[in-house]
Structures are given as structure tokens and as C-alpha cells.
Amino acid sequence: MVEKLISFSLKNRAVVLLVSLALFGWGIYSVQQNPIDAIPDLSDNQVIVFTEWMGRSPQVIEDQVTYPLVSNLQGIPKIKNIRASSMFGMSFVYIIFDDEVDPYWARTRVLERLNFAQRLLPENVTPTLGPDGTGVGHVFWYHLKTDKMDLGEQRALQDWYVKFALQTVPGVAEVASFGGFEKQYQLVLDPLKMQYYNVSMTEVMKAVKTSNNDVGGRKFEMSDRSYVVRGLGYIKDIKDVESIAIKNYNSVPVKVSDVGSVQMGGDLRLGVFDANGEGEVVGGIVVMRYGENADKVIAAVKEKMKEVQKGLPDGVTFETSYDRSDLIAKAVESIKGTLIEEMIAVSVVILLFLFHWRSALIILIQLPISVAIGFILLQAFGISSNIMSLTGIALAIGVVVDDGIVMVENAYRSISERQEELDSNP
């Protein structure tokens, strides 16, 4: 078989060259299309269900939220395992599917089952799906640098401007904000005043909730004109909250300001984000979508940040906290450097021992073609170009070089011996 293949190749050199050029071109195309990342994605094929019910203990969360969800999600097909954890005010359910299952098919099946499980949960408790990313999807971190804005203003700028802009970048599943304070209206009630006016906590909560709303009326015509009546009730500042009427006390309306005080404060925090020990900062984590090219996503995020920078207040700039593209670039440069070093070393070895430049050229041609075929296989099997796969290619280059040197030297020796026989027997 090998002899026939060698004979065919020698008799059809043009076909061999065309096939080699086609494989090399296909390999270049595969390099451009294959996702590039620094870290191989070895995480489970999972869908995360997150449920928030603040103020409840882990045991209550386990009994009333986690257990009903897990028991109803078990009937989804192609599930490998379900894991769950309950903590103060939050529940996490991890549905792990078989590796060959499409992640978006899995998310659809989970969402269908959640519609049924919703009726088993307490009122106003709604489970949500986590982002369609993986455990290694955190590809880019950034924070805002400013000397004038406080942490609350920075967090508002991040949540209501920067985050929405970066989420429009193709390949980005989520931009998670961190640091700072989330602004909120805080109502501090006085128990003595509530007792004096006979006002309960439930009445205060209901009044504040129902008063922060716009209501629609009807249209009526007068003097050949149409008028639309509607009530504007959205809260805009602290005074609007203070003026909300709770109930009547001896025919006198009791307002929020009569039973407590209203202030602007920050939401409860579970941690802080410190930058190099220089103080707290506000920023975001860019989570890449499943199966995307990390290098292209990071480049697109950086381009979008240049556009967003134009709309930031004076003195506010972006600072990079973590950029995986640096590690990706070093990994790619490593494989390029290894390939060039091997080609130079092989050329020197062949020229020193054989003094035959055509033999060295044979090995120099086979190295890039072999690497190109490797990327074709990576693309075919859906494996990204990461540190592990690129390291495997770099190690394989040494094997290819060794085989090439042995085969070229053997061919050169066989041809020399045959030539000597022909010269001795003219």
C-alpha cells in the first residue's frame, strides 16, 4: 500500500502539489474561523436557575423555593445531574445536561418547565435563567477611574449607561456590575409615631408601592377637541415620597413624613471591589456567550468602549482590570515562535549533515502544511485554539521534524547508494 502511494505521488506530482495547496488554504481558513481562547472550556454543559427572595433564611429558601424547583426540573430529558444550593435570600439550581446537548435547546426546555413550576413557588417569587455563558466566560474586566464622582454616582453611571451599551456587542452574554452603591430611597419609620397614628408597616408599604405609578384615564371631547386624561404618579425625588398619603386620622391625611423620614442611601452590599489596594472602584465583568471567539469579542468590546468613552462625564475614564486577550496573544506568539525556531533548526541540521538545500526545503514545506491540517481537525471537532491545543501542536511539531529528518536522510542515502550502483555498472 505504501509503495503504491509513493509510486502514485511520484507519477502525479501536480496532483500532490494541488492537494497540498488545498489543504494549506483550508488550514488558513480554519485558523481564521476557529475560536481562539487562552483557557480550554472544560465546564459542564449546564443551565443555572437563580431565584431571589430577600430576607428569608436558607432553610425557608430550601423548603419553599429550591426543593419545588429541583423536584419539577428532574423530568427534563437528557439531564445528567441536578445540583442546588440555598443561601440567605437566594437559591441556585444547576441543571447539568449531557455533553452533546445543544445549550440553547437545554435552556428552552428548562424555561418551559419553569413556567409550570412557577405556580408552586411563593407569591412574587420568580426564578430566572442565568446568562448563556460558561465557567470560563469572564473574558474582560474593567472599572471606572474618576476623582470627582462618589461610588453611588459611579454605580448609577455603570448600571444605566455603560452596561447597556456594552451588552449590545455581538458575543456578549452579560455585563455584570460590581462595586459602589446601588442608589435607593430608604424609609426610616418611627414606631412611636406609627403607634400614635395607628399605622402599620403593611399600610406604609402598600401606600408607597401603589403611589409610585402612572394611571390612565379616558378620552373626552370638548369644543371640537379631544383630551386624554391620565394621572402622573411616578416618584421623582424624596419630597414625592414624603408627601404620599397613607390613611386618614381624624379626617386628617397621614403622610409618610408624619411617621418617618426619607433619605437617599445605598442598597445592602455583600462585598466590595478594591483596585490594587488603592480604594474601592466601580466596574463590570464582560461574560462571553457560549461558543464565541474570545479574541474577537474582547476586540469588539474595546471598540465599543471607545464609543462609550465619548459620552462619559469629564474626568471619567475606563481602566482595564483583566484582559484575557494578552494571554491569548502570548499563546499564539508562542506557537509561531516554536514553528519558526523548528524550521531554522531543521534547515541548519540538514544543511550541515547533508549539504543539500532541496532536502531542507522538503521539511520546511511540510511543517506549515502539517500545522494547517491540525487546525482543520480542530475546527472539524469543535475544539477551540487554546493553551492546551496549541501546546499539543507545538509538541507535535517536534515529532514532525524528527520524522522528516529521518525520512529525508533515508531517502537521500537510498538515492546515493542507487546512484553509486549505476555509476559502478554503466
Salt bridges, closest charged atoms under 4 A:
ASP37 OD1 - ARG324 NH1 3.17
ASP44 OD2 - ARG83 NH1 3.89
ASP99 OD1 - LYS80 NZ 3.65
GLU112 OE2 - ARG109 NH2 2.81
ASP132 OD2 - ARG289 NH1 2.70
ASP159 OD2 - ARG155 NE 2.91
GLU182 OE2 - ARG155 NH2 3.49
GLU280 OE1 - ARG269 NH1 2.78
GLU303 OE2 - LYS306 NZ 3.66
GLU307 OE1 - LYS304 NZ 3.59
ASP323 OD2 - LYS302 NZ 2.52
GLU417 OE2 - ARG413 NH1 3.26
GLU421 OE1 - ARG418 NH1 3.23
